[in-house]
């Protein structure tokens, strides 16, 4: 067992407590029974293998030799995918290989099984400390998401306005309109 796998044991226990406490999560686990999902965090070079066996999930800190689905992305893009809402703002992109339906089923299972952070921390540190840690974590995650969005917007403005490497959307739309008008004029001329 790798050191990283050992560090995953508390997360595995928390996920399995979440599954035990929810009939919906148990039904989701049944849909992926015997299947394996590999999650690769490209920015950290870490991988987690999630295997559904019997009535629980097993987490391992390495890439399985065989898998049903594999998801690759940065830590924040993967976290955003897991906790994000359908159609909501996401941070970064993820790539899915293998059976996309199995990947989707695992995502739903993990969303159902993820325990309340503050509840898990309260088991270890008490209610007051858990609340403070939870609030700090939410603040940090929100700040990170906003910082990434702001960076993207600033980079877009720089490339369009300062550097002129990318054509601004308004100018591109105007050019497309002019091309359409020219095409219509040529068609009218050709018809005469």
C-alpha positions as semicolon CSV with decimal commas, in nm:
position;residue;x (nm);y (nm);z (nm)
1;X;0,000;0,000;0,000
2;X;0,140;0,341;-0,098
3;X;0,167;0,629;0,148
4;X;-0,091;0,820;-0,056
5;X;-0,334;0,527;-0,030
6;X;-0,289;0,536;0,347
7;X;-0,378;0,904;0,346
8;X;-0,698;0,820;0,155
9;X;-0,831;0,587;0,428
10;X;-1,015;0,862;0,622
11;X;-1,177;0,982;0,298
12;X;-1,274;0,624;0,212
13;X;-1,429;0,576;0,558
14;X;-1,620;0,906;0,531
15;X;-1,754;0,818;0,183
16;X;-1,866;0,477;0,301
17;X;-2,043;0,633;0,604
18;X;-2,222;0,861;0,357
19;X;-2,326;0,560;0,149
20;X;-2,448;0,366;0,454
21;X;-2,660;0,660;0,566
22;X;-2,840;0,713;0,235
23;X;-3,063;0,471;0,047
24;X;-3,016;0,682;-0,266
25;X;-2,637;0,648;-0,236
26;X;-2,668;0,272;-0,180
27;X;-2,876;0,245;-0,499
28;X;-2,614;0,449;-0,688
29;X;-2,341;0,218;-0,552
30;X;-2,535;-0,085;-0,680
31;X;-2,536;0,066;-1,032
32;X;-2,153;0,077;-1,041
33;X;-2,087;-0,246;-0,847
34;X;-1,773;-0,417;-0,976
35;X;-1,666;-0,111;-1,175
36;X;-1,351;0,101;-1,144
37;X;-1,297;0,472;-1,198
38;X;-0,952;0,633;-1,216
39;X;-0,922;1,004;-1,136
40;X;-0,595;1,164;-1,247
41;X;-0,501;1,508;-1,117
42;X;-0,274;1,642;-1,389
43;X;-0,132;1,931;-1,187
44;X;-0,028;1,712;-0,893
45;X;0,065;1,393;-1,084
46;X;-0,153;1,200;-0,836
47;X;-0,414;0,941;-0,923
48;X;-0,697;0,790;-0,724
49;X;-0,861;0,463;-0,818
50;X;-1,220;0,429;-0,695
51;X;-1,353;0,075;-0,700
52;X;-1,709;-0,024;-0,609
53;X;-1,705;-0,361;-0,433
54;X;-1,989;-0,526;-0,245
55;X;-2,141;-0,252;-0,026
56;X;-1,856;-0,002;-0,022
57;X;-1,604;0,201;-0,213
58;X;-1,231;0,133;-0,204
59;X;-0,983;0,413;-0,272
60;X;-0,625;0,352;-0,385
61;X;-0,356;0,608;-0,452
62;X;-0,240;0,475;-0,787
63;X;-0,378;0,409;-1,132
64;X;-0,543;0,070;-1,167
65;X;-0,416;-0,158;-1,444
66;X;-0,771;-0,196;-1,576
67;X;-1,053;0,052;-1,539
68;X;-1,397;0,122;-1,680
69;X;-1,363;0,501;-1,692
70;X;-1,085;0,752;-1,638
71;X;-1,120;1,124;-1,569
72;X;-0,827;1,362;-1,610
73;X;-0,808;1,723;-1,504
74;X;-0,653;1,968;-1,263
75;X;-0,738;1,942;-0,895
76;X;-0,971;2,242;-0,910
77;X;-1,142;2,134;-1,233
78;X;-1,210;1,791;-1,085
79;X;-1,335;1,940;-0,758
80;X;-1,555;2,181;-0,952
81;X;-1,698;1,893;-1,154
82;X;-1,774;1,695;-0,838
83;X;-1,936;1,970;-0,635
84;X;-2,064;2,189;-0,919
85;X;-2,422;2,201;-1,031
86;X;-2,536;2,099;-1,376
87;X;-2,499;2,392;-1,611
88;X;-2,324;2,595;-1,342
89;X;-1,989;2,768;-1,363
90;X;-1,700;2,524;-1,378
91;X;-1,332;2,579;-1,325
92;X;-1,117;2,430;-1,603
93;X;-1,182;2,129;-1,821
94;X;-1,182;1,757;-1,764
95;X;-1,130;1,472;-2,008
96;X;-1,322;1,146;-1,979
97;X;-1,190;0,822;-2,129
98;X;-1,364;0,488;-2,141
99;X;-1,731;0,450;-2,048
100;X;-1,870;0,802;-1,998
101;X;-2,190;0,664;-1,846
102;X;-1,990;0,483;-1,575
103;X;-1,800;0,807;-1,508
104;X;-2,132;0,991;-1,473
105;X;-2,270;0,723;-1,239
106;X;-1,957;0,745;-1,020
107;X;-1,989;1,125;-1,014
108;X;-2,348;1,097;-0,893
109;X;-2,248;0,837;-0,633
110;X;-1,964;1,054;-0,503
111;X;-2,191;1,360;-0,485
112;X;-2,438;1,157;-0,279
113;X;-2,170;0,998;-0,060
114;X;-1,958;1,306;0,011
115;X;-2,024;1,379;0,376
116;X;-2,076;1,723;0,519
117;X;-1,725;1,861;0,580
118;X;-1,821;2,031;0,903
119;X;-1,989;1,716;1,036
120;X;-1,677;1,509;0,968
121;X;-1,451;1,773;1,124
122;X;-1,681;1,797;1,427
123;X;-1,621;1,427;1,491
124;X;-1,250;1,502;1,523
125;X;-1,223;1,858;1,657
126;X;-1,560;1,965;1,798
127;X;-1,839;2,181;1,663
128;X;-1,684;2,527;1,701
129;X;-1,353;2,439;1,538
130;X;-1,530;2,246;1,261
131;X;-1,750;2,546;1,182
132;X;-1,449;2,778;1,163
133;X;-1,255;2,538;0,938
134;X;-1,561;2,489;0,716
135;X;-1,614;2,864;0,681
136;X;-1,245;2,918;0,600
137;X;-1,255;2,638;0,340
138;X;-1,563;2,783;0,169
139;X;-1,404;3,128;0,166
140;X;-1,079;2,993;0,019
141;X;-1,261;2,791;-0,249
142;X;-1,477;3,089;-0,346
143;X;-1,171;3,313;-0,362
144;X;-0,986;3,058;-0,580
145;X;-1,281;3,026;-0,817
146;X;-1,317;3,404;-0,845
147;X;-0,941;3,450;-0,891
148;X;-0,933;3,201;-1,178
149;X;-1,237;3,362;-1,343
150;X;-1,085;3,710;-1,304
151;X;-0,753;3,593;-1,445
152;X;-0,930;3,448;-1,748
153;X;-1,125;3,767;-1,804
154;X;-0,813;3,984;-1,764
155;X;-0,615;3,763;-2,003
156;X;-0,898;3,781;-2,257
157;X;-0,908;4,161;-2,233
158;X;-0,529;4,182;-2,263
159;X;-0,522;3,962;-2,575
160;X;-0,810;4,154;-2,734
161;X;-0,746;4,514;-2,633
162;X;-0,377;4,556;-2,546
163;X;-0,193;4,292;-2,747
164;X;-0,450;4,269;-3,032
165;X;-0,362;3,900;-3,074
166;X;-0,729;3,803;-3,061
167;X;-1,004;3,991;-3,242
168;X;-1,271;4,126;-3,004
169;X;-1,608;3,958;-3,043
170;X;-1,782;4,282;-3,145
171;X;-1,533;4,342;-3,429
172;X;-1,567;3,981;-3,546
173;X;-1,946;4,011;-3,553
174;X;-1,922;4,338;-3,747
175;X;-1,687;4,175;-3,998
176;X;-1,924;3,879;-4,038
177;X;-2,214;4,119;-4,098
178;X;-2,016;4,306;-4,363
179;X;-1,929;3,977;-4,535
180;X;-2,297;3,879;-4,533
181;X;-2,396;4,217;-4,682
182;X;-2,126;4,186;-4,949
183;X;-2,241;3,831;-5,031
184;X;-2,601;3,952;-5,068
185;X;-2,489;4,238;-5,293
186;X;-2,289;3,998;-5,512
187;X;-2,589;3,764;-5,531
188;X;-2,815;4,054;-5,636
189;X;-2,561;4,167;-5,897
190;X;-2,527;3,812;-6,025
191;X;-2,907;3,784;-6,052
192;X;-2,920;4,093;-6,276
